Amino acid sequence: MPLPLEKMRVLDLTRALSGPFCSMILADLGADVVKVEPVGGGDMIRTWGPFDRDQSAYYLSGNRNKRSIALNFRSAEGLALLREMALKSDVIIENFKPGTLAKLGLDPQELRALKPELIIASISGFGSSGPLSARPGFDQIAQGYSGFMSVTGTTEPTRVGVAIGDLTSGMWLAIGVLGAWIARQDTGRGDHVETSLLSSLVSLLSVQGQRYLSLGEVAEPTGNVHPVITPYGVFRAGDGDMNIGAATQDMWLKLCDILERPDLKSDPRFLDNASRMGHRQLLREIIEAELARDTRAHWTALLVAAEIPAGPINTVADALNDAQVAHLGLVETLPHPTLGPLAQLSSPLKMAGAEEGWIRRSPPLLGQHTREVLENYGFAPAAIQELEARGVVAQVAPATSEDAA
């Protein structure tokens, strides 16, 4: 069965992480994503460490299932070629500063006037209008500005361990593109879909945002415990940390039995969740004193058997070598032109068309598919040779003949 987006042609003008993550989601779902990069260095993310030999792990993490074309953005011919390709595409994705697309000859209103069915998708740091629209977008700046860091951590604001603003804005934009794609089937018209790092993170404030809007309460960081339920959070067992989520009164009573502390059930300090919240630190100390008697695996087995959510705090190595992660197919291995077998994180989705896995192409080398892409866009081989000779585009031959197409 074909993948759902196999008829979608995407011109990917993005760099760094937010935009590439969006286009990678679409590529996973079958879209033909052409990553357009500047000749010479390519996407800036290619220079970000750490490196697997000569390849950036950062770059590898966000560019599977795409083809790469190297183009001279500083030449008039290059920009004319880019415009021609844009008008032959279904979707354009960009994460330049607002206004940059127009400077490249790709003004969204002008392009959509020429091709009404075109979908243009944009990510910025703070939005394309408003007093902060000119500010560049950097993940940690957005995490701080959105309030996200103020509810993360313990005693001081803490950034999330991955670039959550970049990743969520990419995901939101992919959702917006899918909505525009569906609407186009009925109306024949495209759209200009926008989001920002700021918008994406504010939208994820969830109950902490609603607490302020409804009650005027300003949430503070609660570390590794649930803000309104206890015992629910991280606890220290005999061999390390684990999560326990006794989220209901029935779970609390079962937990008392598992810990062999039935006396806690009738203790007035712990009778209900409100009482327990008032004595959270004391309760934590009592629970950890009991958990210290055995291992995380021991307690996890007892808790899960009693239908209380629980599990160890894994390292990344623990998680990626876990049997359940392997069963879900979350790591796939395929050939890379220079690295050989390359293990990569895969899509978390399960659906028809991806029964054998999601990754069809390894992250491309800079300009690896320039000639192939231009031929697909209708350019004759002789014309492509001329463009190469004049330095308008560049083809980078893989070090080996293998390609994971």
C-alpha positions, 0 to 999 in steps of 0.5 A: 500500500502506498504511503499517504503523501506520495503525491506531495512534492515539497521544496525544503528551504529550511535549515538547522532543526525546526524546519527540517524536522517538519519536512522529515515528518512529511518525508516519512509519510511519503512526500518527495522532499527536496532539501535545497542547500547552499553550495559549499557548506550546505545547511549550517547544521552540518557543522554542528557536532558531535560527528560520526566521522565527517557527518554531523549527528545533529544533521543525521537526526533530522534529515532522513528520507530526503534528497539534497540539491546544492544551489548557489543562492548568491547568483541571479541564475540560482534564484531564478532556478529556485523560483522555477522549482518553487512553482513546480512544487506543491509545498514550500517550507522555510524558516528564514527570518520574516521577509527573507523569502520575498528578498529571494524572489519568493514572496508568498503572495506573489507565488500563490497568485501565480499558483493558487494551489501552492502551500507555503509553510513558515516557521519563525522565532516569534511570529511574522508580525508584531513587535518581536517579529524581527528577532531571530529564533533560537530554541533556548531563547524561546523556551525562556520567553514562553514560560516553559523554563519557569515550570521546568526543573527544581530551584532554578529555571531549566531548559528541556534536554532536547530542542523542544521549541524547534521540534514542536514548531516543526511538528505543529507546522507539519500538522498545518501542512496536512490540514492545508493539503486536505483542504486543497483537495476540496477547494483547489486552493493552497494556503500560507501556514505559519507557526513560531517557536514562541507560539508552539511552546506557549500552546504546550503550557497546558494545565500550567497555562490554564491554571493562570488563565482560570485561577490566576495561579503562577506555576512554579517548577516542581522538579520531578513530581506531579504538580497536583498529585502525590505520590507521583514522580521520581523516587529513589529505590535500592539501585537507582531512581524510578518513576511511580504514578499513584494517581488515584486513591485506589492506587495509593491504597495498593501502594501502601500494601506493596510497601508493607505499610498499611498504617499509612492508609489511616494516617490523617496526614495521608488520607486523601490527595489534598492531605498528602500534598500538604505533607509531600516531602515527609511522604517521599521520605517514608516511601523512599525508606521502603523502596531502599529495601530492593531494586527498581526492577523488583518494585516495578514488577510489583507495582505494574502487577497492581496496575500502578504506573511505574518504571525505571529512569533509563539513560538514552543507552538504556532506552535505545537498547530496550526490548520494547523499543526494539519491538516497536521498530524505533531504531532502523538501520540502512546504508549511508553513502559514506558511513556504511550501515547507519542506525537511526531513530524512526517514526513513532507511527504505525500505519499501512504502507510502513510495515517494513519500516519508515526509513527509505533514504539515509540523510543525503550528502550535500548535493547528492541528488542535484542532477536527479532532482533537476531531471525530475523537475523537467530540466534536460541533462544538457541544461543541467550540465550548463548550470553545473559549469556556471556554478549555479548548482553542484552535484556531489558524487557519493563516495560509494555507489550505494544509495538507500533509495 
